[in-house]
Amino acid sequence: MTYKLYNRTGSGGFVVEAALTLAKADFELVDLGSKPGTPLPEEFKSTNPWGQVPTLILPDGSTMTECAAILIHLAACFPEKKLAPLPGTSAHAAFLRWTVFSSVNLYEAILRRGYAFRFTSDPDAIEATRSAANRRAGEAVTVLEGAIEQGPFLLGSSLCVADPYIAMLFLWSRAEVDAPRLNTLAQGVRQHPVVGPVWRRHFGER
Ligand SMILES: N[C@@H](CCC(=O)N[C@@H](CS)C(=O)NCC(=O)O)C(=O)O
């Protein structure tokens, strides 16, 4: 039962690597070795037609993409590892809500800022696109900050796989909004005995 994870250091696959490590799953890491924030080589589209990492090859040879979907899938594959709350509970509903929110709102705004040339055909509008995306990322961070009720993690005292995901996106957001709960969550992720070393391999001491 071996997974194969295509990623590059400092990219979104950090969170998939963290989840596989928490699950104690057997996996092979393929580091594409290009610079974060730049398009991947065209040839990678034969593995993922959308040309993005993380791309996870499951033990049966099928392909999965999209961090949020992969996290939800891995949590279902390893229920005994408690990567997420039990399906059907309101805690699981909150896990799904904020994992998907982070993906479609925060991650997407960060990508729009970083790859602004994909979101406008007007070269003069690149800066404005970037700046609007930056504002949107800040708004998403504010909403996420409000979603953390007791902390230190999203759902309380135990870490679930949404936490490293949110911590990574919060780091990338470079949000200039007041977010003490997200800061505490990120600190908990960095200090986590299993996830912390994976974090440092990707993001160093940031
Ligand atoms: N929606 C995707 C986004 C993944 C993504 O944007 N990955 C970046 C690295 S963090 C990437 O592959 N960028 C290269 C590109 O878009 O060309 C997910 O949630 O997994």
Ligand as a Chemical Component Dictionary entry (heavy atoms), coordinates in Angstrom:
data_LIG
# 
_chem_comp.id                   LIG 
_chem_comp.type                 NON-POLYMER 
_chem_comp.pdbx_formal_charge   0 
_chem_comp.three_letter_code    LIG 
# 
loop_
_chem_comp_atom.comp_id 
_chem_comp_atom.atom_id 
_chem_comp_atom.alt_atom_id 
_chem_comp_atom.type_symbol 
_chem_comp_atom.charge 
_chem_comp_atom.model_Cartn_x 
_chem_comp_atom.model_Cartn_y 
_chem_comp_atom.model_Cartn_z 
_chem_comp_atom.pdbx_ordinal 
LIG N1  N1  N 0 -6.559 23.957 -6.012  1  
LIG C1  C1  C 0 -5.287 23.313 -5.829  2  
LIG C2  C2  C 0 -4.208 24.355 -5.883  3  
LIG C3  C3  C 0 -2.824 23.734 -5.940  4  
LIG C4  C4  C 0 -1.778 24.749 -6.351  5  
LIG O1  O1  O 0 -2.086 25.887 -6.684  6  
LIG N2  N2  N 0 -0.526 24.353 -6.338  7  
LIG C5  C5  C 0 0.521  25.263 -6.717  8  
LIG C6  C6  C 0 1.679  25.092 -5.771  9  
LIG S1  S1  S 0 1.242  25.638 -4.161  10 
LIG C7  C7  C 0 0.979  24.902 -8.113  11 
LIG O2  O2  O 0 1.034  23.737 -8.466  12 
LIG N3  N3  N 0 1.316  25.916 -8.907  13 
LIG C8  C8  C 0 1.763  25.728 -10.244 14 
LIG C9  C9  C 0 0.775  26.256 -11.236 15 
LIG O3  O3  O 0 -0.371 26.605 -10.880 16 
LIG O4  O4  O 0 1.146  26.308 -12.415 17 
LIG C10 C10 C 0 -5.246 22.538 -4.519  18 
LIG O5  O5  O 0 -5.986 22.914 -3.600  19 
LIG O6  O6  O 0 -4.506 21.552 -4.393  20 
# 
loop_
_chem_comp_bond.comp_id 
_chem_comp_bond.atom_id_1 
_chem_comp_bond.atom_id_2 
_chem_comp_bond.value_order 
_chem_comp_bond.pdbx_ordinal 
LIG N1  C1  SING 1  
LIG C1  C2  SING 2  
LIG C1  C10 SING 3  
LIG C2  C3  SING 4  
LIG C3  C4  SING 5  
LIG C4  O1  DOUB 6  
LIG C4  N2  SING 7  
LIG N2  C5  SING 8  
LIG C5  C6  SING 9  
LIG C5  C7  SING 10 
LIG C6  S1  SING 11 
LIG C7  O2  DOUB 12 
LIG C7  N3  SING 13 
LIG N3  C8  SING 14 
LIG C8  C9  SING 15 
LIG C9  O3  DOUB 16 
LIG C9  O4  SING 17 
LIG C10 O5  DOUB 18 
LIG C10 O6  SING 19 
# 
